[in-house]
Amino acid sequence: MADKIYITDFMNMLFPDGSIPSKIDIQGRIRAGSYTVRDAIIEKLYKDGIGNFSAADIAKDSVSVENLESTFKSGGSGTPSGIYNYINRFKKVLDKPYFEVFKISPEETAMDIAKLEGKTTAYTDVKSKHQNLDNITKASYQSAGVDMPRNIVVVPQPAAKSRAEVGRYPKLAGAWQSITEAAGKMSQDEQFGPKTSAAFLFHNTNPMRIKDLMEFTIDSEAAIRGDKGISRPYLRELQTGEFELGLIANNGRKKKHFNSFILDEAQVNIIKPHYDAAMSEYNQKKAYLAVEGNTLDSYNAEFKDRIKYPNGQIFKSISNNYGPAIRQHFKPLIESYQSVVTGVSGGEIVRKLQSTLLRSEFGDTIAKYFTSHTPISQDIMRKHYAEQGTLRDPTVNLHAPDDIVNVHTKKYLNIVGQALKEGDVNAILIRSGLPAGKNKIPVNVQIGTTDAPIPYTPEEIQKNQELADATRERNIAENKAAKIEADDRATTAATNRANKIQEFASQNNLTYAQAEQRLFPEKRGRPSKEAAGTNQAADSDFLDDIAKEHNIDKKSLIGKTIDEIGDIIEKAGKAAKTIAPFVGPAGVAYGVGNVLYSGKEAFADIPPEEQTMPTKVVRGAAELFGKDPEAAVMGARVIEEAVSPIPATGFPRKDEEVIPFGEAMSEQIEDLFPEDFNIGGIRGTF
């Protein structure tokens, strides 16, 4: 679908005379009592900014695009689609007095707007838009020195679901024993390798957001440019020899803070081999682009099969393997503890586990610094950071001893070393089968933090190598044994499947292929759950399962065909639960019609960069058919909540943190189907 052109609507609908009123102009209208809905939306533009117009917009009217972005400041939270939703929703009342349209009751406002367009049901998004514009209007009235004629409306929001797990994590010693053991197995697993292991270990030393872990880069331009305008953390080596991971710019990050920090020596040891490799590739890229006629597009085309660090991102290439590696190698270890939390769903478990451990050692405030939920204090900013809290002056000799993350990283790793009964922090690398670096990081029980690194002696280097080699050999052997066991299970499952098909074929006078289709019908390009046949005796266990799962009398299923059983399930009102979790985004978009205008108002004003793919698909489908996009997403969420067994959502509310949908779904797939089960179609294989 071609990019929607917004600039024409902006200029024709919001600025029909071609001029953009200033904030002073609007304040004048407030004092004169002529403040309109159009003024409120323009004030929203001044508040949120506007940017990221598409190439189609620029091609259509580059002058107006430049004018809007320069007037309202590009790089804020405002987006063309987001502002357009306001313009389009209130297009029939733009010139009406604000308080004539937006009454004290959001419900009344929503109904009035609907009636103007000949609708009999209110638009649910009007309520949240009403509240947002009320807040903006109040600030505008205050700036104008005028009392707002009424109080702002407050639309109750549903309480966000807690993401806290039920159960307990293992204590620090047990947790880190499991971490290093899992990292070691990852490093010697052909599917994952040392880079995935390094990412997992590095993440456990600083539980940053998974997106930041996977996207931090050595390329300063890529760091500023980011993904869809959202800046990435930048890893660089300072003139002091230290490594810093931090933000050059804070573009589009909003609440997604990132607290810059200097890497501890152990963290450097974990990441240095990959930093060096990435830097080598980056320098080759720069040399290529320095040749006249070469472009970034030609580089990507020519080197696409050789690029291991896209945009200079250390761990981007393993992002699809990160969650599966954790589920495969870490999940069995952590869930072996009695009463421990069970829902290990990929990289999210690292933030949860380490937040808990850091909180237990240092309290809530320090834990928040590590997870970047709290910006660094202004005092520390002024003392130790460059402008806007970004990267520091690279010429300083040493960084301040009171840098919160740095100080507590050293303390934390010292505690980890003590818990593992090691005298060297690098033991976490050696236990993980990774190179330990050149310097020993002594654990100091007395002062509660590590001593200054000292070079290893030749004897210590040899011992570290022997331990690392022994760890690698053990992990190779254990991975091989686990694979053999998995292959044996798969072979047994395949044999049992074949025997069952053959038995069913004989009992029902069918060919093998006919019996296979009856028992395991292919739907939408992928195998479905085992289906019942026409003979009760041949499929008794399956009929038991169907009857129990859907609360149906088993007797009604005996002797029925597959299609007939499907009809019985559907009539019982249970079919949606079986089907819904595996329907693609387009199918979900199609299914929301009957609930399009019902539910809650928490899906408006979510910037495109924070929208999930299912959300974008549903919104796009709604816009295509002239429906309310926020209502469509809300409807999809209503259906999802009603029928999906997956403990995640593809349609999050505004500011609602959720478990990544793919990870949570993979978890359920593992519980429902054999290991060799493949989901094809639009979602691919988990």
MISE-141825 format. One record per residue (C-alpha): residue in three letters; x, z, y. Coordinates in steps of 0.001 Angstrom, whole numbers, plus 500000, padded with zeros to 6 digits. Layout:
N
ALAXZY ...
END
This chain:
686
MET500000500000500000 ALA501387498968503368 ASP502314501576505919 LYS499393502557508134 ILE499935501698511766 TYR499165504756513893 ILE500560503761517282 THR497605501510518122 ASP495112504313517452 PHE497219506755519448 MET497286504583522519 ASN493746503166522329 MET492007506423521432 LEU494101509179522995 PHE495628507378525983 PRO493220504483526724 ASP494557503991530258 GLY498153503900529000 SER499213507065530849 ILE500172510391529264 PRO498994513436531233 SER501554516157531871 LYS501024519818531012 ILE500590520408534761 ASP497797517799534839 ILE496027519587531989 GLN496464522987533641 GLY494839521524536741 ARG491822520467534686 ILE491645523955533176 ARG491457525495536645 ALA488860522898537657 GLY486744523640534574 SER487069520074533192 TYR489247520791530136 THR488299518396527287 VAL488836517968523559 ARG491320515192524386 ASP493302517666526489 ALA493447520122523597 ILE494834517473521230 ILE497412516415523818 GLU498415520064524197 LYS498873520132520435 LEU501253517195520803 TYR503248519110523427 LYS503354522128521124 ASP504216520396517820 GLY506117517347519004 ILE505812513936517381 GLY508234511713515551 ASN508959509768512371 PHE506836506765513270 SER507073504096510599 ALA508858500777510907 ALA505418499175511121 ASP504562501330514136 ILE507844500461515839 ALA507347496759515153 LYS503819496937516576 ASP504619498770519823 SER508175500063520124 VAL507751500926523817 SER504830503279523154 VAL506608504841520171 GLU509662505582522284 ASN507483506930525090 LEU505600509297522783 GLU508720510563521032 SER510556511152524308 THR507564512803526027 PHE506588515114523171 LYS510039515656521654 SER510760514171518272 GLY511834516440515413 GLY509081519054515606 SER506330519721513108 GLY504006517015514442 THR503626513826512433 PRO501741510605513226 SER499362511112510293 GLY498753514770511134 ILE497886514121514777 TYR495867511051513820 ASN493675513265511642 TYR492745515218514778 ILE492170512112516885 ASN490046510447514218 ARG488014513537513374 PHE487048514160517025 LYS486979510540518228 LYS483318510758519284 VAL483813513873521404 LEU487262513356522941 ASP485923513329526510 LYS483420516145526082 PRO484104519602527537 TYR486073521595525008 PHE483785524610524820 GLU480707522414524548 VAL482116520976521317 PHE483961523988519922 LYS481432526777519893 ILE481953530313518707 SER480866529314515197 PRO483253526979513327 GLU480432526208510877 GLU478208525033513726 THR481020522923515154 ALA481687521322511765 MET478019520463511295 ASP477691519017514814 ILE480708516744514302 ALA479288515536510997 LYS475890514777512539 LEU477527512624515204 GLU478785510375512422 GLY475496510363510587 LYS476626512815507892 THR474433515491506395 THR477290517642505131 ALA479903519265507347 TYR483555518274507223 THR485416521274505857 ASP488624520497507759 VAL486880520943511126 LYS486979524720510720 SER490757524930510417 LYS491213522348513165 HIS488859524399515342 GLN490971527501514874 ASN494230525630515481 LEU492989524049518716 ASP491557527386519840 ASN494979528993519498 ILE496574526163521458 THR493836526308524090 LYS494289530041524574 ALA498000529513525281 SER497160526689527700 TYR494676528873529579 GLN497251531663529805 SER499811529220531230 ALA497235528098533778 GLY496484531711534745 VAL492845531423533691 ASP490902533587531238 MET489591531669528233 PRO485743531641528376 ARG485454533162524899 ASN487567534738522190 ILE489382532443519788 VAL487711531894516447 VAL489318533197513284 VAL488603531360510032 PRO489221533647507046 GLN491843532245504691 PRO491848532874500956 ALA494494535312499842 ALA497540533552498454 LYS498071533991494762 SER500934536295493877 ARG503860534670492183 ALA505254537965490998 GLU505652537992487250 VAL504126540582484957 GLY506820542400483023 ARG510408543382483660 TYR513663541555483903 PRO516684542823481985 LYS519036545110483868 LEU522042543643485595 ALA524474543811482664 GLY522037542246480201 ALA520938539633482716 TRP524475538472483432 GLN525418538467479768 SER522504536081479262 ILE523438534047482360 THR527017533449481270 GLU526011532761477676 ALA523402530219478802 ALA525858528609481243 GLY528393528266478430 LYS525879526532476183 MET524810524198479006 SER528410523175479702 GLN528935522071476085 ASP525550520412475690 GLU525868516614475871 GLN522500516394477607 PHE523512518719480469 GLY527284519227480759 PRO529610521234483050 LYS527935520175486309 THR524569521613485241 SER526342524756484090 ALA528129525049487439 ALA524862524590489346 PHE523214527328487283 LEU526111529742487738 PHE526456529001491468 HIS522712529463491924 ASN522890532895490322 THR525557533966492825 ASN523342532825495729 PRO519647532292494853 MET518926529704497554 ARG515906527438497329 ILE516203524933494508 LYS515813521987496893 ASP518751523265498977 LEU520847523765495836 MET520193520228494649 GLU520587518560498029 PHE523416520309499876 THR526030517746500742 ILE529605517148501857 ASP528423514282504096 SER527651515569507605 GLU525476512556508491 ALA523411512969505329 ALA523110516684506122 ILE521655515990509574 ARG519501513067508416 GLY518257514958505405 ASP515304514010503262 LYS512395512704505366 GLY514020514204508433 ILE514453517688506925 SER518115518637507288 ARG520225519599504294 PRO522876522342504035 TYR526392521026504648 LEU529409522087502564 ARG532756521781504307 GLU536280523095504055 LEU537406524872507227 GLN540863524792508755 THR541309528309507407 GLY540992526991503841 GLU537620528681503471 PHE534488526830502416 GLU531256527187504322 LEU527757526167503309 GLY525371526030506254 LEU523205523942508530 ILE524551521543511116 ALA521024521045512388 ASN517702522754511757 ASN515604519597511749 GLY512126519959510309 ARG512852523090508300 LYS510253525345509960 LYS509982528432507752 LYS512506527116505213 HIS515466528965506685 PHE518951528698505311 ASN521455531432506098 SER524946529981506385 PHE527654531723504408 ILE531327531517503499 LEU531855530945499802 ASP533432533784497884 GLU536530532885495902 ALA534544532896492655 GLN531950530571494173 VAL534756528239495273 ASN536139528247491724 ILE532728527264490380 ILE532196524390492754 LYS535709523129493613 PRO536092520526490808 HIS532787518952491804 TYR533576519180495536 ASP536865517334494960 ALA535152514616492924 ALA532398514228495498 MET534914514078498337 SER536872511362496521 GLU533720509279496132 TYR532777509941499769 ASN536177508740501011 GLN535828505567498950 LYS532427505027500547 LYS533856505481504064 ALA536668503034503301 TYR534137500487502057 LEU531934500857505151 ALA534974500492507422 VAL535302496856506297 GLU533488494482508658 GLY530263493134507156 ASN529810495951504692 THR526673498067505057 LEU525185501111503443 ASP522681498898501649 SER525433496680500253 TYR527403499767499185 ASN524412501191497330 ALA523759497835495672 GLU527372497217494660 PHE528173500763493508 LYS524753501889492260 ASP525939502296488678 ARG529013504278489747 ILE527592506657492346 LYS527717510180490915 TYR527192512026494187 PRO524438510232496166 ASN524660511020499883 GLY527545513356499051 GLN525184515743497233 ILE527075517837494680 PHE524210518545492270 LYS521614515857493037 SER522415513874489897 ILE521488516792487616 SER518297517824489405 ASN516042516413486654 ASN518017518283483995 TYR518203521639485767 GLY514832523009484714 PRO515050521712481120 ALA518552523196480726 ILE517323526612481816 ARG514308526470479547 GLN516383525372476589 HIS519379527688476926 PHE518374530597479164 LYS514755531130478238 PRO515371532247474623 LEU517979534752475804 ILE516023536395478595 GLU512790536502476623 SER514528538305473783 TYR514398541529475804 GLN511475543800475072 SER508716543674477721 VAL510722541189479783 VAL509025538599481953 THR508058535594479862 GLY507134532553481985 VAL510645531104482466 SER509840527845484236 GLY513080526202485233 GLY515163526981488292 GLU512482529180489826 ILE513489531955487414 VAL516921532195489071 ARG515437533084492465 LYS513055535567490892 LEU515650537231488684 GLN518405537404491286 SER516012538549494014 THR515021541419491744 LEU518631542330490933 LEU519813542063494556 ARG516835544090495710 SER517602546824493207 GLU521227546985494380 PHE520905546480498148 GLY517223546754499105 ASP514640544284500380 THR516364543249503604 ILE519632542134502021 ALA517789540334499218 LYS515873538368501867 TYR519122537185503434 PHE520265535731500121 THR516959533935499551 SER516874532733503195 HIS513471534250503877 THR514752535957507031 PRO516826534412509814 ILE520091536129510654 SER519852538576513538 GLN520507537343517029 ASP523331539860517428 ILE525243538407514530 MET524429534911515740 ARG526009535573519108 LYS529096537204517626 HIS529938534970514744 TYR528049531691514910 ALA528161528572517022 GLU525184527384519047 GLN521718527547517482 GLY522962529537514528 THR524634526606512856 LEU528201526191511663 ARG530977528341513013 ASP534097527562514904 PRO536491526154512266 THR539562527443514086 VAL538903531140513551 ASN541327532823511174 LEU538947534940509146 HIS535252535455509328 ALA533807538692510449 PRO533730541480507876 ASP530136542297508731 ASP528685538910507787 ILE525787540034505666 VAL525724537431502907 ASN529520537269502608 VAL529987541002502412 HIS527260541545499888 THR528315538594497742 LYS531675540305497246 LYS529958543610496545 TYR527496542014494165 LEU530106540131492164 ASN532151543326491985 ILE529093545071490519 VAL528613542194488064 GLY532261542478486964 GLN531834546197486378 ALA528595545659484437 LEU530297543125482187 LYS533227545558481775 GLU535632543008483224 GLY538479543555485642 ASP538281540041487075 VAL535223538421488668 ASN536368535080487288 ALA535271536379483895 ILE531820534956484686 LEU533406531487484736 ILE535552532085481649 ARG532505533369479726 SER530707530203480828 GLY533470527908479580 LEU534398526823483124 PRO537887526764484702 ALA538741530058486401 GLY540814528812489324 LYS544314529901490371 ASN543667533421491646 LYS542491536598490011 ILE539635538415491821 PRO540197542076490926 VAL537161544309490408 ASN537552547605492299 VAL535450550508491056 GLN536544552893493831 ILE535682550937496971 GLY532674549062495565 THR533894545583496422 THR536494543147495141 ASP540124543335496124 ALA541863540402497773 PRO542533537558495328 ILE546037537437493817 PRO547700534595491890 TYR547424534750488109 THR550590535434486149 PRO551591532801483558 GLU550470535201480837 GLU547036535644482453 ILE546640531878482864 GLN547374531386479155 LYS544961534175478182 ASN542195532734480390 GLN542703529325478824 GLU542523530756475315 LEU539333532645476128 ALA537755529591477769 ASP538715527395474793 ALA537276529919472354 THR534057530094474386 ARG533724526325474463 GLU534335526005470718 ARG531751528693469975 ASN529175527043472226 ILE529829523618470708 ALA529277525073467247 GLU526110526935468295 ASN524691523892470072 LYS525393521773466985 ALA523687524309464725 ALA520681524461467059 LYS520423520653467084 ILE520555520511463293 GLU517806523114463125 ALA515707521162465632 ASP516281517915463711 ASP515246519660460506 ARG512057520874462161 ALA511339517373463442 THR511967515875459991 THR509683518439458391 ALA506989517772460989 ALA507275514008460459 THR507086514448456680 ASN504045516715456927 ARG502413514210459280 ALA503036511324456898 ASN501748513303453915 LYS498597514268455793 ILE497956510646456800 GLN498484509460453238 GLU496157512144451845 PHE493471511310454372 ALA493811507581453611 SER493350508205449894 GLN490350510482450359 ASN488583508045452671 ASN489588504697451136 LEU491568503694454234 THR494867501979454810 TYR497726504118456082 ALA497443502520459541 GLN493682503151459683 ALA494131506770458638 GLU496887507269461210 GLN494648505892463952 ARG491825508206462877 LEU493957511305462720 PHE496269510544465645 PRO494465508136467965 GLU496496506652470768 LYS494905507099474171 ARG496245505860477515 GLY499596504924476023 ARG500478508272474492 PRO499541510278471408 SER496643512659471805 LYS495944515865470022 GLU495112515367466368 ALA491571514064466040 ALA489079514838463318 GLY488137512275460754 THR484956511650458901 ASN485724514008456028 GLN485503517744456534 ALA487700518692453623 ALA490565516443454739 ASP490557517887458224 SER489240521395457824 ASP491987523134459833 PHE491571520779462712 LEU487803521252462776 ASP488385524997462836 ASP490613524582465865 ILE488114522355467678 ALA485222524685466982 LYS487165527745468173 GLU488652526107471273 HIS485338524709472509 ASN482973527399471209 ILE481116524923469017 ASP479488525519465623 LYS481849524000463083 LYS478912522790460999 SER477951520380463783 LEU481359518685463479 ILE481379518125459705 GLY480977514489458738 LYS481168513254462327 THR483361510424463550 ILE486026510911466189 ASP483799509469468899 GLU480882511629467836 ILE483011514766467966 GLY484138513756471448 ASP480495513428472510 ILE479718516888471111 ILE482615518429473049 GLU481561516666476232 LYS477981517850475904 ALA479285521368475474 GLY480889520986478887 LYS484388521452477602 ALA485851517986477553 ALA487332518243481048 LYS489610521064479978 THR491124518900477288 ILE491553515877479487 ALA492202517078483045 PRO495792518366482747 PHE496986514971481576 VAL495159512710484013 GLY497376510958486525 PRO497039511543490281 ALA494887508437490694 GLY492467509726488063 VAL492227513045489878 ALA491525511230493151 TYR488681509337491474 GLY487177512563490088 VAL486799514519493300 GLY483781512682494678 ASN481201515228493612 VAL483069518079495287 LEU484472516147498217 TYR482779518259500855 SER482786521705499237 GLY485280524561498999 LYS487720526269501359 GLU489587525219504477 ALA493207525757503637 PHE494448522207503128 ALA494639520918506703 ASP497710520493508908 ILE500193520411506021 PRO503104518217507165 PRO503784515185504905 GLU507245516503504008 GLU505653519620502499 GLN502952517754500579 THR503266517313496829 MET503015513850495295 PRO499512514526493853 THR498412515663497315 LYS499761512481498927 VAL498049510312496300 VAL494679512019496743 ARG494974511878500543 GLY495886508198500374 ALA492954507433498082 ALA490573509301500363 GLU491792507445503450 LEU491510504154501567 PHE487816504802500820 GLY487043506265504223 LYS486780509853502989 ASP488025513075504492 PRO491591513553503114 GLU491631517338503487 ALA488317517639501730 ALA489537515358498969 VAL492614517505498355 MET490462520609498427 GLY488135519013495893 ALA491048518146493621 ARG492235521760493820 VAL488743523003492967 ILE488695520820489844 GLU492232521838488943 GLU491426525537489265 ALA488326525081487124 VAL489743523064484239 SER493512523088484144 PRO495360525517481869 ILE498626524839483712 PRO499896527876485718 ALA500816525730488709 THR499119523505491213 GLY499678519969492387 PHE497533520708495458 PRO498937523773497293 ARG497258525344500309 LYS499075525549503605 ASP502045527943503442 GLU501324528662499771 GLU504449528799497621 VAL503865527455494139 ILE505707527021490875 PRO506941523405490632 PHE504164521519488814 GLY506428519579486461 GLU508242522700485362 ALA505087524656484715 MET503526521723482887 SER506595521298480716 GLU506257524917479766 GLN502695524357478608 ILE503616521161476788 GLU506224523091474800 ASP503561525565473757 LEU500955522924472853 PHE502967520234471103 PRO505992519727468815 GLU509433519276470347 ASP509421515538469740 PHE506085515069471513 ASN506317512493474296 ILE504079512150477286 GLY504209508618478557 GLY502223506941481221 ILE502441507823484877 ARG504100511214484475 GLY506779510135481992 THR508443512524479574 PHE508942516195480377 
END
